[in-house]
Amino acid sequence: MDWVAEKAALTLEQMGRLTVVVQDNGSIHTRQLVQQQWQRWQQQGLFLFFLPPYCSEMNPIEVEWRQLKAHEISGQMFEDEYDLALAVMKGMQARSEKGNYSLERFKFNST
């Protein structure tokens, strides 16, 4: 999220626009370590909006996942997780092009 906050700071500086990230209430999003960063992120122009618990119909990614599974990777067999990951990335790219929205891939630091 620090990376997203840095991009939000640039957007705020260049365009005067805030950045809002919609998240579910998963423990990874709400743990104390993360909460300690919220104020700093807000100062950078990044605001977090949390969906109500058990509200998958309000989470746009749920619709995308359903469409991805039904149309982009349906009926395919994969040798391993790597091949599945490649198919998901290719499918998400296709969905973003069909929906005319930007897609940006980044890797979490898993230390």
C-alpha positions in Angstrom: 0.0 0.0 0.0 3.0 2.3 0.4 3.5 2.1 -3.3 -0.2 2.9 -3.9 0.2 5.8 -1.5 3.2 7.2 -3.4 1.2 7.1 -6.6 -1.8 8.8 -4.8 0.5 11.6 -3.6 1.6 12.2 -7.2 -2.1 12.2 -8.4 -3.0 14.6 -5.6 -0.1 16.9 -6.5 -0.5 16.8 -10.3 -4.3 16.6 -10.6 -5.7 17.6 -7.2 -7.5 14.3 -6.9 -7.8 11.9 -4.0 -7.3 8.1 -4.5 -9.8 5.7 -2.9 -9.1 2.0 -2.5 -12.1 -0.2 -1.8 -11.3 -3.2 0.4 -13.1 -5.9 2.2 -12.7 -6.4 6.0 -10.1 -9.1 5.7 -7.7 -9.2 8.7 -4.7 -8.3 6.4 -6.4 -5.0 5.6 -7.5 -4.1 9.2 -4.7 -5.3 11.4 -3.1 -2.9 13.8 0.2 -2.6 11.8 -1.8 -1.4 8.8 -4.1 0.9 10.8 -1.0 2.7 12.0 -0.3 3.7 8.4 -3.8 5.1 7.6 -3.2 8.7 8.7 0.1 8.9 6.8 -1.6 7.5 3.7 -4.5 10.0 4.0 -1.9 12.8 4.1 -0.6 11.4 0.8 -4.1 11.5 -0.7 -4.9 7.8 -0.2 -8.2 6.9 1.5 -9.4 3.4 2.3 -13.1 2.5 2.0 -14.2 -0.7 3.7 -17.1 -2.7 2.4 -19.6 -4.0 4.9 -18.9 -7.5 6.1 -20.2 -10.3 3.8 -21.0 -7.9 1.0 -19.5 -9.5 -2.0 -22.1 -8.0 -4.3 -20.6 -4.5 -3.6 -17.1 -5.7 -4.4 -16.4 -5.1 -8.1 -13.5 -7.6 -8.1 -16.0 -10.4 -7.3 -17.8 -9.7 -10.6 -14.5 -9.7 -12.4 -13.4 -13.0 -10.9 -16.8 -14.6 -11.8 -16.5 -13.3 -15.4 -12.8 -14.4 -15.6 -13.7 -17.9 -14.4 -16.7 -18.2 -16.7 -15.3 -16.7 -19.9 -11.5 -16.5 -19.8 -10.3 -19.7 -18.2 -13.4 -21.9 -18.2 -12.8 -25.4 -19.5 -9.0 -25.2 -19.4 -6.7 -27.6 -17.7 -3.4 -26.4 -16.1 -0.2 -28.4 -15.5 0.6 -26.4 -12.4 0.0 -23.2 -10.4 2.4 -21.3 -12.7 0.3 -22.1 -15.8 -2.9 -21.1 -13.9 -1.3 -17.8 -12.9 -0.3 -17.0 -16.5 -3.9 -17.8 -17.6 -5.3 -15.5 -14.9 -3.0 -12.7 -15.9 -3.8 -13.1 -19.6 -7.5 -13.2 -18.7 -7.4 -10.1 -16.5 -5.7 -8.3 -19.4 -8.4 -9.4 -21.8 -11.1 -8.3 -19.3 -9.5 -4.9 -18.8 -9.4 -4.4 -22.6 -13.0 -5.4 -23.0 -14.1 -3.2 -20.1 -11.9 -0.3 -21.2 -10.2 0.1 -17.8 -6.6 0.2 -16.8 -4.9 -2.8 -15.3 -1.6 -2.6 -13.4 0.2 -5.6 -12.0 2.5 -5.4 -9.1 4.2 -7.9 -6.8 3.8 -7.8 -3.1 7.0 -7.9 -1.0 6.7 -11.3 0.7 9.5 -10.9 3.3 
